[in-house]
Every structure is written in structure tokens, then in C-alpha cells.
Amino acid sequence: MPRLYNTLTRRKENFEPIDRSNVRLYACGPTVYDHLHIGNGRMLIVFDVLFRLLRHVYGADHVTYVRNITDVDDKINARAAERGIDIRVLTDEMTTVFHEDVKALGCLPPTVEPRATEHIDRMIAMIETLIAKRHAYVAEGHVLFDVPSMPAYGKLSKRPLDEMIAGARVEVAPYKRSPMDFVLWKPSGPDEPGWDSPWGRGRPGWHIECSAMSSEYLGEIFDIHGGGIDLVFPHHENEIAQSCSAFGNDVMANVWMHNGHLQIEGEKMSKSLGNFVTIHELLHTDKFGGRSWPGEVLRLAVLRTHYRRPVDFTVKALEEAEQTLRRWQGYALHSDRIEDPPRVFIETIEDDLNTPEATTKIHSLTRIGVIPGYSFFGQSSYASTEEIERSSSKLRGCLQLLGLSRVCEPDWNRPSIDDAQRVEIETFVARRNDARAARNWAESDRIRAELDAMGIALKDNKDGTTTWEPKQ
């Protein structure tokens, strides 16, 4: 049974779905006006692992994952005007880039990916309900949520009122009854996207979009709502206020999950510091570390830190992740089959997505299963071909659950060998040649397996020399 940390209760809890035949998960998707940065990528990776875990526990056909596309927003309007292009052209372009990015990061497609502009009618209907229930009011062409009308407001973020006002960057407007009141609907100018409504031509506020789309596909109350820690307030707090007030419930989702911040080389990521890096740049340019990086490397670098903790995204972390993946690939290529991961591995992921500990379990699995001469019990032993193949199959199951299956492909990220690695490899080869000369075949086989795990293929020639090359 999964145990998940619930931001709403501030504790780890056994996860009990409302309906085991349809476990329902919602995560806030991108606002498609620009390339996503790697902090956004962390959120996508974390909730993809959760999606994979829920599918493993309850069955792939019994999990509904909704991740939306926000394609109406003031940032979109401003960027389209800046570039001199139509808003739909911009959102379609950035949605395509987003899909390329999440695929490269190893994320499964969500069950449903609704676009905000396709659900305007539902948003209008929810706003009408909120007005009728006296939780919203019309003022100068705007419709605003009346925060004081909901006494439980703030139960997710648990902040004092003055902190909430500061954190919300409250827009001062003479038509607002309370400083905390937020926009549900706003008027649109001639050059802005707009839809007809009972309050005139306009467009929705950001918060109502997610309330409308989540309830459309997951119901008034669903199992898990997720996003980055920066969304706790005001976005998720406002979603709860809207949905609970409209539907008359005490909760919107039973579990709220949030991943921690991401920083770059020990500093907060920002354009002013010049360390703002997008997923696209990491995948396709040499902006970070003088080279591009495979999506699987970015993914593992993120998963090596627990999702609720801040993660420091560094070149060194990427290099270490890549070396680890190459080693795992060496083991994975001993089999073409996929077996379920060991139960201890599943239990680790079930413990609030403890991916750092899960990677440690993989290291143990590969050491025990493949390297001749290693025994879990501290005695010399040799793994049979069958044991190696089965261990490799279980490794593949672990990598699949973490979204790293592509590492098992023979042509994954053909390694480039730097000088330090070349010296290490040559040292291994020399030691193996000495072992062969001494007819110490066990040591010779052990070193070959070690090099194999490093992604290095050996070729023994008839004249007694040995050559090596990175595996294709």
C-alpha cells in the first residue's frame, strides 16, 4: 500500500483511493507561452513516477491521470504580442515543444490532457454557481471570488492572513471587497482572446481553469492533486476555495502532493543571474556543462533527491547520473525480458516515492546478480547464466517503474571516453591481461564483467592482445 505525504495534513498517510477501480490523479500542467525550465521538468518527472506506481499497484486500466494545458493567460497574450504572432500559433508551437520535452524526459502521456480554451463553458457554469451561492460577485466587468465567504480559506497553506496577502501579490483594485479576493473572470480588450459570458466578453482567471478541468474528468472530489511547492499558495488554495464552495464539499482532493524547489549549482534559478536553463536547452545545446544531455540523465539526476526536498541541479550531478546509467545498462543488456521488480524495491517507491533509496536498491541488485566473485553473504560465489539473466530482467522492471527503460536499449547514449576514464579502462585491461597470463580465469572474468558494466566491450585477439571500445 502506498504511503504518501499529504500537504493538507502535514503527515505521511496510507493511501486509500476513493474507488480502487478508478484511482484519480490531477497535476497542474504548463502555461504554453515559452520553453519550460528544468524546475518544471522536476514536477513532470515526479508525478510521472507516481502515475507509474499507481498503475503498477492498481492496474494500468484503473488509473486516470489528468494533466492540463493552460492556453489562455496574460503571459501568453504578452508573448504573442511581443513576437507579433497569433496567440493560437504561439500556444500550438509551445505545446509541441512541451510534448517533445516530456517525451525526452521519459514521461508517459497522461490519460487526459485537456486544454483550458476547450472548457470555457464549464468555467462559466461554475462561476454562475459561485455567484448564486454568494461566494462570488460581479464588479466593473470582473467576477471575483469572495474569500471571506469561505471561513476555511487557508487550510492548505496554513498561513496567517497578512502572509497570504503578501504571498498572493494582491492586485489593488477599487472594486474588490477584500484584498484577498481573486479574479474568476475578467473583461477582454479588442486584441485579447475573449468569450461571450453573462458578464460581457472576457476570459477566465487562472485558478478557475484547473477547478473546471479537474472536476470535468475526475469528479467533484478525487484522490490526488499535485504540483510544485510554489503552487500551494495561491493557486491550489484558490482551487480548493472555488471547488469546495461550488460543489458544497469540505475537500477537493483527499491528498495534496508537492515537489520541492530546484536550484542551479547552489543558487536560485533566475534569468537575472544568468543561470535560467530550459529543458530544451539541456537536451539540445551545450549551454549547461558544455554539452547536451540525454533526457534519461536529467531524469535520474532529479530522482536521486527525494521529491519533497530541494534539489541542487549541477553538472557534477548529471555526470554522476550518466555514469550510473551506463553501469546499469551494462547489467540490463544481459536480458531481453522484463520481470516485476523485487518487492523490496516496490515497497521503497511506495514509501512516499523514495526514489533515492530505490536507486540504492538497484545498486544492490546489480552487484549481487552479475559480478562473479561477489556474494551477498560475504563468501565467494559465482552467478550462473540463469541467475544473471533473471537479475537483469528484474533490473529492467525497476528501470521501467522509474521511467528509465530506454537505458536498456543497446544504442542508448553511446559514451564518449574522456582521458581519466581512458586511464581507468586501460588499467583494468592491464590487470586482466596479468590475470590471464597467470591463468587466473576467475579474476579475468570478474574484470571483464566490471568493464561490461561500465559499457566497455573487450575483444581478445589471437596474438594475445586485448582491445576495447564503448558498446554500441
Backbone torsions as a table, in degrees:
resi	resn	phi	psi	omega
1	MET	NA	127.2	177.3
2	PRO	-63.3	143.1	170.3
3	ARG	-119.3	121.3	-172.2
4	LEU	-124.0	141.1	175.7
5	TYR	-76.3	126.2	-177.1
6	ASN	-104.6	113.3	178.9
7	THR	-58.6	-30.6	-177.6
8	LEU	-65.6	-37.8	-177.5
9	THR	-105.2	-9.9	-178.7
10	ARG	61.0	37.4	174.7
11	ARG	-153.9	162.7	177.4
12	LYS	-83.9	133.4	-174.4
13	GLU	-134.0	151.4	170.1
14	ASN	-63.9	132.6	-178.1
15	PHE	-88.1	119.5	177.5
16	GLU	-119.4	104.8	-179.4
17	PRO	-66.0	152.1	177.3
18	ILE	-61.9	-40.6	-179.3
19	ASP	-141.2	110.8	-176.9
20	ARG	-63.6	-19.4	178.8
21	SER	-85.2	-8.8	177.5
22	ASN	-152.4	82.5	178.1
23	VAL	-79.5	129.6	-167.9
24	ARG	-118.4	125.9	-175.2
25	LEU	-129.9	134.6	175.7
26	TYR	-127.1	133.7	174.1
27	ALA	-132.6	137.5	-178.3
28	CYS	-67.9	125.4	-179.6
29	GLY	-90.8	-169.3	-172.1
30	PRO	-82.2	155.1	164.5
31	THR	-92.9	113.7	-165.3
32	VAL	-89.0	75.0	175.5
33	TYR	-120.7	-12.8	-176.9
34	ASP	-159.6	173.4	175.0
35	HIS	-65.0	143.5	178.6
36	LEU	-79.7	143.8	176.1
37	HIS	-88.2	170.6	-173.8
38	ILE	-67.0	-23.2	173.0
39	GLY	-62.4	-41.3	173.4
40	ASN	-61.8	-39.0	179.2
41	GLY	-60.4	-36.4	178.6
42	ARG	-60.3	-45.3	178.8
43	MET	-59.0	-44.1	-179.1
44	LEU	-61.9	-41.3	-179.1
45	ILE	-68.0	-45.0	-177.9
46	VAL	-59.5	-47.7	-175.8
47	PHE	-79.9	-17.0	169.4
48	ASP	-69.3	-41.0	176.4
49	VAL	-62.5	-42.1	177.1
50	LEU	-61.0	-44.2	178.0
51	PHE	-58.2	-45.1	179.8
52	ARG	-64.2	-41.1	179.2
53	LEU	-63.8	-46.6	-179.9
54	LEU	-61.6	-38.8	176.9
55	ARG	-63.4	-39.7	-179.8
56	HIS	-66.5	-41.6	-176.1
57	VAL	-75.9	-44.1	-171.2
58	TYR	-107.1	-8.8	-178.5
59	GLY	102.8	137.6	-174.9
60	ALA	-59.5	-30.1	-178.1
61	ASP	-85.7	1.8	-174.9
62	HIS	-117.6	20.5	178.1
63	VAL	-130.1	129.7	175.7
64	THR	-114.6	118.0	-179.3
65	TYR	-114.2	119.2	179.1
66	VAL	-111.1	125.2	175.4
67	ARG	-133.5	116.0	-168.5
68	ASN	-86.3	167.6	170.1
69	ILE	-117.0	119.0	174.9
70	THR	-88.9	108.0	-177.2
71	ASP	-119.7	19.6	168.6
72	VAL	-139.3	117.8	-173.4
73	ASP	-170.6	152.0	-179.2
74	ASP	-63.8	-31.7	176.9
75	LYS	-64.3	-37.4	177.5
76	ILE	-64.9	-45.1	-179.9
77	ASN	-58.7	-45.4	-177.9
78	ALA	-66.0	-42.0	-178.6
79	ARG	-69.1	-39.0	177.9
80	ALA	-63.2	-41.5	178.0
81	ALA	-65.0	-39.4	179.8
82	GLU	-63.0	-38.6	-179.0
83	ARG	-88.8	-10.1	179.2
84	GLY	69.6	35.4	179.9
85	ILE	-126.3	164.1	178.9
86	ASP	-67.6	145.1	-177.9
87	ILE	-58.7	-41.9	-178.8
88	ARG	-66.9	-34.8	176.7
89	VAL	-61.6	-43.5	179.8
90	LEU	-64.5	-48.4	-175.7
91	THR	-67.5	-35.6	177.1
92	ASP	-66.9	-41.0	179.5
93	GLU	-62.9	-47.8	-177.0
94	MET	-72.4	-28.5	174.9
95	THR	-66.7	-39.8	177.1
96	THR	-62.6	-44.7	177.8
97	VAL	-61.8	-42.8	178.8
98	PHE	-58.5	-45.5	-179.9
99	HIS	-63.6	-37.2	177.1
100	GLU	-65.3	-40.8	-179.6
101	ASP	-64.4	-49.0	-175.7
102	VAL	-68.1	-31.4	175.8
103	LYS	-66.1	-43.1	178.8
104	ALA	-64.0	-31.2	178.4
105	LEU	-79.0	-0.9	177.1
106	GLY	82.6	19.0	-177.9
107	CYS	-85.2	136.1	173.9
108	LEU	-70.5	149.2	172.5
109	PRO	-63.6	141.6	175.4
110	PRO	-67.3	165.0	177.4
111	THR	-63.5	-41.3	179.2
112	VAL	-136.1	138.2	177.3
113	GLU	-129.9	79.5	-176.3
114	PRO	-75.0	147.1	173.8
115	ARG	-100.8	139.2	-176.6
116	ALA	-57.5	-41.3	-175.9
117	THR	-65.7	-13.6	179.0
118	GLU	-92.2	3.5	-175.6
119	HIS	-132.1	28.5	-179.5
120	ILE	-63.4	-40.3	-179.2
121	ASP	-59.5	-41.0	179.9
122	ARG	-67.6	-38.1	177.9
123	MET	-62.2	-44.4	178.8
124	ILE	-61.6	-41.3	179.7
125	ALA	-63.6	-40.4	178.8
126	MET	-65.6	-40.4	179.5
127	ILE	-64.1	-41.0	177.3
128	GLU	-60.5	-40.0	178.4
129	THR	-63.6	-43.5	-179.7
130	LEU	-63.3	-38.0	176.9
131	ILE	-65.6	-44.7	-178.7
132	ALA	-63.0	-31.7	-179.9
133	LYS	-90.6	8.3	176.9
134	ARG	64.3	29.6	173.8
135	HIS	-102.3	-0.4	178.9
136	ALA	-149.1	159.5	-178.5
137	TYR	-146.6	157.9	-179.3
138	VAL	-100.6	134.5	179.4
139	ALA	-150.9	115.9	175.9
140	GLU	50.6	49.9	176.7
141	GLY	80.8	-7.5	177.7
142	HIS	-100.5	154.4	167.2
143	VAL	-118.2	127.8	-176.7
144	LEU	-123.0	144.8	174.1
145	PHE	-78.5	133.0	-178.2
146	ASP	-89.1	92.7	-174.1
147	VAL	-57.8	-44.2	179.2
148	PRO	-60.4	-16.1	179.7
149	SER	-73.2	-12.0	179.5
150	MET	-116.9	97.0	-176.6
151	PRO	-59.0	-27.9	-176.9
152	ALA	-83.9	4.2	-178.3
153	TYR	-58.2	132.1	-179.7
154	GLY	102.9	2.1	-174.4
155	LYS	-71.6	-21.0	177.6
156	LEU	-81.3	-51.0	-177.3
157	SER	-80.0	-24.8	179.1
158	LYS	53.1	46.8	179.0
159	ARG	-107.5	148.5	171.1
160	PRO	-63.7	157.0	-175.9
161	LEU	-56.7	-43.0	-177.4
162	ASP	-65.0	-34.8	177.5
163	GLU	-69.8	-36.8	178.6
164	MET	-66.1	-40.2	178.3
165	ILE	-61.6	-44.0	179.2
166	ALA	-67.4	-42.7	-177.4
167	GLY	-68.3	-28.5	-178.7
168	ALA	-80.6	-8.1	-175.6
169	ARG	49.7	55.2	-170.2
170	VAL	-55.9	130.3	176.0
171	GLU	-79.8	122.4	178.3
172	VAL	-78.3	123.8	-179.9
173	ALA	-147.3	134.7	-175.8
174	PRO	-66.1	-21.5	-177.1
175	TYR	-85.7	-3.3	-179.5
176	LYS	-84.1	134.1	178.5
177	ARG	-73.8	-35.6	-178.7
178	SER	-134.0	144.8	179.7
179	PRO	-57.3	-28.5	-177.1
180	MET	-83.1	-12.7	-178.8
181	ASP	-58.2	138.9	-176.4
182	PHE	-125.3	159.0	-171.2
183	VAL	-78.3	131.9	170.8
184	LEU	-101.9	-32.8	-178.5
185	TRP	-149.1	139.5	-179.6
186	LYS	-134.7	150.6	-180.0
187	PRO	-70.3	150.3	178.5
188	SER	-111.5	138.7	174.6
189	GLY	-77.8	175.0	-176.9
190	PRO	-59.2	-32.2	-177.0
191	ASP	-98.0	9.3	-179.7
192	GLU	-109.8	150.7	177.2
193	PRO	-63.5	142.7	-179.0
194	GLY	-158.0	159.2	-179.9
195	TRP	-134.6	148.4	177.7
196	ASP	-68.9	141.2	-179.8
197	SER	-151.2	170.7	176.7
198	PRO	-62.7	-13.4	-176.8
199	TRP	-111.1	14.1	-179.7
200	GLY	101.7	174.6	-179.8
201	ARG	-68.0	129.8	-177.6
202	GLY	-168.5	-163.0	-177.3
203	ARG	-147.0	158.6	-175.6
204	PRO	-78.0	157.8	167.8
205	GLY	-76.4	164.7	-175.3
206	TRP	-63.4	-44.5	-171.2
207	HIS	-64.8	-40.0	-176.4
208	ILE	-66.3	-24.4	-179.3
209	GLU	-60.0	-49.2	-177.4
210	CYS	-68.8	-37.2	177.0
211	SER	-60.6	-42.2	-178.8
212	ALA	-68.3	-45.8	-176.0
213	MET	-71.6	-39.6	179.7
214	SER	-64.8	-42.9	-179.2
215	SER	-69.9	-29.3	178.4
216	GLU	-61.9	-42.3	-172.5
217	TYR	-105.5	-19.1	-174.9
218	LEU	-120.0	-10.3	179.9
219	GLY	97.4	173.9	-176.6
220	GLU	-66.4	-34.1	175.5
221	ILE	-128.9	129.4	179.2
222	PHE	-132.7	-176.2	-167.4
223	ASP	-80.3	-56.0	-171.0
224	ILE	-135.5	134.6	172.2
225	HIS	-121.9	131.7	-175.7
226	GLY	-132.7	166.9	177.0
227	GLY	169.0	-176.7	177.9
228	GLY	-73.2	157.5	-177.5
229	ILE	-60.1	-26.8	-179.9
230	ASP	-70.3	-12.3	-178.8
231	LEU	-91.5	-8.5	-178.9
232	VAL	-53.7	-47.1	177.5
233	PHE	-138.2	131.1	7.6
234	PRO	-95.1	-11.4	-167.7
235	HIS	-59.7	-55.7	-176.4
236	HIS	-70.4	-34.1	175.6
237	GLU	-60.1	-41.3	-178.7
238	ASN	-72.7	-34.3	174.8
239	GLU	-59.1	-46.5	179.6
240	ILE	-59.5	-45.1	-178.7
241	ALA	-59.4	-47.2	-178.9
242	GLN	-64.0	-52.4	-173.3
243	SER	-66.9	-45.9	-179.4
244	CYS	-64.7	-39.2	-179.8
245	SER	-70.0	-38.5	-178.9
246	ALA	-70.7	-40.9	-173.4
247	PHE	-98.7	-7.5	177.8
248	GLY	74.8	30.2	-179.7
249	ASN	-110.4	163.1	177.4
250	ASP	-84.8	-23.7	-179.0
251	VAL	-133.3	157.2	172.9
252	MET	-100.8	-48.3	175.0
253	ALA	-132.2	146.3	-178.0
254	ASN	-74.5	-32.0	-178.5
255	VAL	-126.6	133.1	175.5
256	TRP	-117.4	124.9	-177.7
257	MET	-122.0	138.6	-177.2
258	HIS	-139.7	130.6	176.3
259	ASN	-87.0	153.5	-176.8
260	GLY	-76.5	176.1	-179.0
261	HIS	-71.4	160.6	173.9
262	LEU	-121.5	132.6	175.6
263	GLN	-120.4	162.1	-176.3
264	ILE	-111.2	119.0	178.6
265	GLU	47.2	44.5	175.0
266	GLY	83.5	1.9	-179.1
267	GLU	-125.8	152.4	174.9
268	LYS	-61.2	135.5	-179.8
269	MET	-75.1	127.1	177.6
270	SER	-158.5	151.6	179.1
271	LYS	-66.5	-31.8	-178.8
272	SER	-66.1	-29.6	178.5
273	LEU	-87.3	-6.3	179.0
274	GLY	74.1	15.6	-179.1
275	ASN	-114.4	19.1	177.6
276	PHE	-75.9	119.2	-176.1
277	VAL	-130.2	131.2	-178.3
278	THR	-93.9	161.6	176.2
279	ILE	-59.6	-43.1	-178.6
280	HIS	-60.2	-42.0	179.1
281	GLU	-65.5	-40.3	178.6
282	LEU	-63.6	-37.1	-177.4
283	LEU	-78.8	-30.3	-166.5
284	HIS	-126.4	-4.2	-178.3
285	THR	-131.2	175.6	179.2
286	ASP	-103.3	25.4	-176.3
287	LYS	-64.3	-33.3	-174.3
288	PHE	-113.9	107.2	178.5
289	GLY	80.5	11.4	175.9
290	GLY	74.9	16.8	179.7
291	ARG	-161.8	167.9	173.3
292	SER	-90.5	163.8	-175.0
293	TRP	-130.8	138.8	174.9
294	PRO	-64.4	150.0	-180.0
295	GLY	-59.4	-34.4	-179.9
296	GLU	-64.3	-33.6	178.3
297	VAL	-68.0	-43.9	176.9
298	LEU	-59.9	-41.6	-177.4
299	ARG	-63.8	-49.5	-178.8
300	LEU	-65.8	-37.0	178.5
301	ALA	-59.2	-35.4	176.9
302	VAL	-73.3	-42.9	-173.9
303	LEU	-73.7	-12.8	179.4
304	ARG	-77.0	-7.1	172.8
305	THR	-115.5	137.7	179.9
306	HIS	-59.6	140.4	-169.6
307	TYR	-60.3	-27.7	-178.0
308	ARG	-84.4	-11.6	-179.2
309	ARG	-92.0	152.1	172.3
310	PRO	-62.4	143.7	178.8
311	VAL	-117.6	135.4	177.2
312	ASP	-98.2	111.3	-175.7
313	PHE	-90.5	109.8	-174.5
314	THR	-129.1	161.9	175.0
315	VAL	-62.4	-41.3	179.5
316	LYS	-60.0	-41.1	179.3
317	ALA	-63.0	-38.2	177.8
318	LEU	-67.3	-42.4	179.4
319	GLU	-62.3	-42.2	179.1
320	GLU	-66.2	-40.0	178.6
321	ALA	-63.7	-40.5	-179.8
322	GLU	-65.8	-41.8	177.6
323	GLN	-62.3	-40.7	178.0
324	THR	-62.6	-43.8	-179.1
325	LEU	-65.4	-37.4	177.3
326	ARG	-63.3	-40.6	178.5
327	ARG	-64.8	-45.4	178.8
328	TRP	-61.8	-37.7	179.2
329	GLN	-60.6	-39.9	179.2
330	GLY	-56.6	-38.0	177.6
331	TYR	-76.2	-42.1	-174.6
332	ALA	-61.6	-30.0	-176.0
333	LEU	-75.5	0.4	176.0
334	HIS	-79.8	-4.2	-179.1
335	SER	-148.5	153.2	173.4
336	ASP	-105.0	-4.6	-176.7
337	ARG	-93.7	161.5	174.1
338	ILE	-123.2	120.5	173.9
339	GLU	-108.2	158.8	174.4
340	ASP	-58.0	142.1	177.4
341	PRO	-61.3	157.6	174.3
342	PRO	-57.1	148.8	-177.2
343	ARG	-58.2	-36.5	-179.1
344	VAL	-63.2	-31.4	177.4
345	PHE	-69.9	-45.4	178.9
346	ILE	-60.4	-44.4	-179.0
347	GLU	-62.1	-32.6	178.3
348	THR	-67.8	-44.3	177.4
349	ILE	-66.5	-36.9	179.2
350	GLU	-65.1	-22.3	179.5
351	ASP	-82.4	75.8	177.2
352	ASP	53.7	45.3	176.5
353	LEU	52.3	54.7	-179.1
354	ASN	-80.0	70.9	-177.0
355	THR	-67.5	-32.1	176.5
356	PRO	-60.8	-43.6	178.6
357	GLU	-68.7	-33.3	178.9
358	ALA	-63.2	-38.5	178.2
359	THR	-66.8	-32.2	174.7
360	THR	-64.0	-39.9	177.1
361	LYS	-61.9	-35.6	177.8
362	ILE	-65.5	-42.3	177.9
363	HIS	-57.3	-43.5	179.4
364	SER	-63.5	-42.3	-179.7
365	LEU	-60.7	-45.1	-176.9
366	THR	-70.8	-36.9	178.5
367	ARG	-63.8	-44.3	-175.9
368	ILE	-69.8	-39.4	-169.2
369	GLY	-82.2	-27.6	-164.8
370	VAL	-118.8	-44.2	-170.7
371	ILE	-74.1	115.1	178.1
372	PRO	-60.7	147.0	178.8
373	GLY	89.8	-7.4	179.6
374	TYR	-104.4	136.1	176.3
375	SER	-132.5	138.0	177.5
376	PHE	-61.2	-27.0	-177.4
377	PHE	-93.0	7.7	174.3
378	GLY	82.8	11.1	178.7
379	GLN	-116.6	153.0	-179.3
380	SER	-66.2	130.8	176.5
381	SER	-154.9	162.8	-177.4
382	TYR	-127.1	128.8	-179.6
383	ALA	-75.6	136.4	176.0
384	SER	-75.7	166.0	177.2
385	THR	-58.1	-40.0	-179.2
386	GLU	-66.0	-41.0	179.0
387	GLU	-65.3	-40.2	178.3
388	ILE	-63.3	-44.9	-178.1
389	GLU	-64.1	-39.8	-179.3
390	ARG	-69.8	-40.4	177.6
391	SER	-60.8	-41.5	178.4
392	SER	-63.2	-39.3	-179.7
393	SER	-64.4	-40.1	177.7
394	LYS	-68.3	-36.5	175.9
395	LEU	-59.6	-43.0	178.7
396	ARG	-60.8	-37.5	177.2
397	GLY	-64.6	-39.2	176.8
398	CYS	-63.0	-46.4	-178.3
399	LEU	-65.3	-34.9	178.0
400	GLN	-64.4	-42.6	-179.4
401	LEU	-66.0	-30.2	177.5
402	LEU	-86.1	-3.3	-180.0
403	GLY	79.0	29.0	-177.5
404	LEU	-117.2	25.6	-174.4
405	SER	-59.6	-31.9	-174.9
406	ARG	-65.2	-20.4	176.7
407	VAL	-61.4	-23.6	-178.7
408	CYS	-77.4	-6.5	179.3
409	GLU	-78.9	139.4	-176.4
410	PRO	-57.6	-31.5	-175.3
411	ASP	-97.1	15.2	-178.0
412	TRP	-65.7	123.2	168.2
413	ASN	42.9	63.3	178.5
414	ARG	-50.3	120.5	-170.4
415	PRO	-72.3	143.9	169.3
416	SER	-98.4	137.3	-173.5
417	ILE	-101.7	119.5	176.6
418	ASP	-88.0	176.3	-173.9
419	ASP	-61.9	-43.1	-178.7
420	ALA	-63.2	-42.6	178.5
421	GLN	-65.6	-37.8	-179.6
422	ARG	-61.9	-42.7	177.9
423	VAL	-62.4	-43.3	-180.0
424	GLU	-61.3	-44.6	-178.8
425	ILE	-64.7	-45.8	-179.9
426	GLU	-61.4	-35.6	177.5
427	THR	-64.2	-43.7	176.8
428	PHE	-60.0	-44.5	-178.1
429	VAL	-63.3	-42.2	179.4
430	ALA	-62.8	-42.2	178.7
431	ARG	-65.0	-37.0	178.5
432	ARG	-67.4	-40.3	177.8
433	ASN	-61.4	-39.7	176.9
434	ASP	-63.2	-40.8	179.7
435	ALA	-65.4	-40.0	178.5
436	ARG	-65.8	-40.5	179.2
437	ALA	-62.9	-32.9	178.8
438	ALA	-87.1	4.7	-179.0
439	ARG	58.7	31.3	175.9
440	ASN	-92.3	80.2	-171.3
441	TRP	-68.9	-30.6	178.7
442	ALA	-63.1	-45.7	178.6
443	GLU	-66.4	-38.5	177.6
444	SER	-59.8	-45.0	179.5
445	ASP	-66.7	-36.8	179.5
446	ARG	-62.0	-43.8	-178.8
447	ILE	-68.2	-39.4	176.9
448	ARG	-59.4	-42.7	179.8
449	ALA	-64.9	-38.5	178.7
450	GLU	-63.1	-43.6	178.3
451	LEU	-67.4	-37.1	177.8
452	ASP	-60.1	-42.1	178.4
453	ALA	-65.1	-26.3	177.5
454	MET	-82.5	-1.7	-179.5
455	GLY	85.5	24.2	-178.0
456	ILE	-113.3	127.9	178.4
457	ALA	-100.1	133.4	178.9
458	LEU	-103.5	149.4	174.1
459	LYS	-135.3	115.6	178.1
460	ASP	-88.7	121.2	-177.6
461	ASN	-92.5	162.7	-176.5
462	LYS	-63.7	-28.4	-178.3
463	ASP	-82.7	6.7	176.9
464	GLY	93.6	-6.0	178.4
465	THR	-85.9	159.8	177.6
466	THR	-124.8	130.7	174.8
467	THR	-114.7	161.6	-179.2
468	TRP	-142.9	159.5	176.1
469	GLU	-159.6	154.3	174.7
470	PRO	-61.0	138.7	178.9
471	LYS	-66.9	142.3	-179.2
472	GLN	-70.4	NA	NA
